[in-house]
Amino acid sequence: MSAFAFFGAIEIGLIYGLVALGVYLTFRVLDFPDLSVDGSFPMGAAVAATAIVAGINPWLATGMAILAGAATGWVTAFLAVRCGILHLLASILTMIAAFSINIRIMGRPNIALLGESTILTPFETIGDPTYIRPLVVGVLVLISAIFVIRLLNSDFGLGLRATGVNARMVSAQGASIGLYTYFGLALSNGFVGFAGALFAQTNSFADVTSGVGTIVVGLAAVILGQTIIPGRKIWVAVLAVILGSVLYRLAVAFALSSGMFGLQASDLNLVTAVLVAIALIAPKIKGKLRVKKPKPPTEKSALKNKPSNSGDVV
């Protein structure tokens, strides 16, 4: 694998690390199966690309993309909480609607950003973009990770986590389950919209189909990261999902670039499915192979098992 491909995989892995953060918030924290990320990812890309082409500052365009992604999550929460639609179905409805909305936003299926200034443009003059771009993206992802860690460790974050564990208990304490659901889904899809905006600016295009399979990639990162780095602490879990996203992209890039098993670029979804399956199976195999160490005998058991002397006189 060349250095360009290696750092390119790290860059895209860090971008999808934001997706992994969003998936972690919904699937792990809120226990909400949210598939609307397949719609909020291209929506973030569409809004950012359209705004940049219109002459809006790239940072402001990225902020608009985050808000658009958050609005997508809010709609899913509204359908689930207010309308009483099944969580999974509500997210699917939002995802389907977002496809048409993204085309409306761009006015066509895709937009090119070649020659346009992005948030990475000022940094590319410092040195080789091959190394500078992953570094800038890494800093943005690190800031996002710190924000999530601080949030989940706060009192509000405790209520957010409790909603996913036992919603009835939260309701009995007088807290609003709906509030936590609205906020959690909006924040999750805001991160995904942020990832979409970065994806469009790093790849110089936004496409309406760029969100296909986003949820699978996010789940792969969460499962892979928490399998490799298990831990109950918030900061460990957050950093694990980001690391899982990077490792996933490196594994895919290595498998496709080396021609291993005759794989081609069209086999990306197959590689993704295999990696997710391995990440799910690995903990079970590890548990079966782990040999239980015998417990040291206690004094009571030692006396019980001590052979009796038949020559003793009573």
Summary of the structure (lengths in Angstrom):
residues: 314
radius of gyration: 24.2
end to end distance: 82.2
largest distance: 104.9
contacts: 1062
relative contact order: 0.18
helix: 75%
strand: 2%
